[in-house]
Amino acid sequence: MSRSFVAAAVVAAATICSPEARAQSVLYGLVDAAVSRSRPPGGEYQYQLDSGDMSRSFIGFRGSEDLGGGLRAVFKLESYIRIDNGDAGVYAGDAFWGRDSNVGLSGEFGTTVLGRSVTPFYLATVNFNPFGDSFAFSPSLRQYYAGALVDDRSWNNSISYTNNPSDALRISVAANAAPPQPAGAPDIGRNYGGSVAYISGPLAATLAIERVKNTPFPVPASFSRQLAIQAGAAYDFTFMRIYGQVGRVETDAGGDTRTVLYQLGTAVPIGNGLVLLSYGSSRARTPSSQITDRTGSIGYDYFLSKSTDVYVAAMREKTFMLSSGNTLAGGVRLRF
């Protein structure tokens, strides 16, 4: 029996490790570095080499295995990289696979994955502004994810579903489980989010909503939940594309905060590049105060090839009772 068991184990291991049994995977990513002169609101100017001014640098692996009958197993592992010093993650202590790490099934029904996945609200934010996922220059990203929201780009311990991307009406939903709490501590609750997008010809529009109760980031005193809703639209006139977003974030804490945000922008093709313009406003109200942030950005992104572009961009940010923030940067971005 022992010899039979060992023989069976050897055959199973050989089958698992054989090239024919492995899922097909690819290596991909993006590298972005820039030289900048910047000053945060209320701060001082500094010259530096930045990583990811136009897009955060990352490296990833994704793959799939055909299970037959139109069903595939899929996975994704992605890690942010700081090009300026070679460290992994967006900040010190960030998880190595902090961009995305998930596995699931895909077919005619759509795709369902388990693990750490990007939220529908984040995708709606980056897809409907001309600067995309630029934390340095996108007013939308700065005012939502470095201002109004306590939320992260991706959720841990989550389940996410998206329907078939060929459908004109695209649906995405996600939920996560709260991290384990010490014995006797109250349950802090789950996060829920979803979006609906309609894409037809030159028109694209979306509506996204999320409720956040657990987050890895600091929260206000007596925080109980945050509810965010955002509508966005884009229209391509061929000679220019226009973008618009409007949103509201309600933060229930010791002093409840209601934040209203909007963004208008455009991308105009000139030669092999794009002129990018965007203006965003964020107004946060509490029972005793009001804080307004206004941000405007302009840039030119020139494509040397389908994979490589160079850019120059400038941003000005004015926050209530602080000196204005400014950023001027020029960089290169490579996709692989």
Secondary structure, 3 states (H helix, E strand, C coil): CHHHHHHHHHHHHHHHHCHHHCCEEEEEEEEEEEEEEEECCCCCCEEEEEECCCCCCEEEEEEEEEEECCEEEEEEEEEEECCCCCCECCCCCCCCCCCEEEEEEEECCEEEEEEEEECHHHHHHHHCCCCCCCCCCCHHHHHHHHHHCCCCCEEEEEEEEECCCCCCEEEEEEEECCCCCCCCCCCCCCEEEEEEEEEECCEEEEEEEEEECCCCCCCCCCCCEEEEEEEEEEEECCCCEEEEEEEEEEEECCCCEEEEEEEEEEEEEECCEEEEEEEEEEEEECCCCEEEEEEEEEEEEEECCCCEEEEEEEEEEEECCCCCEEEEEEEEEEEC
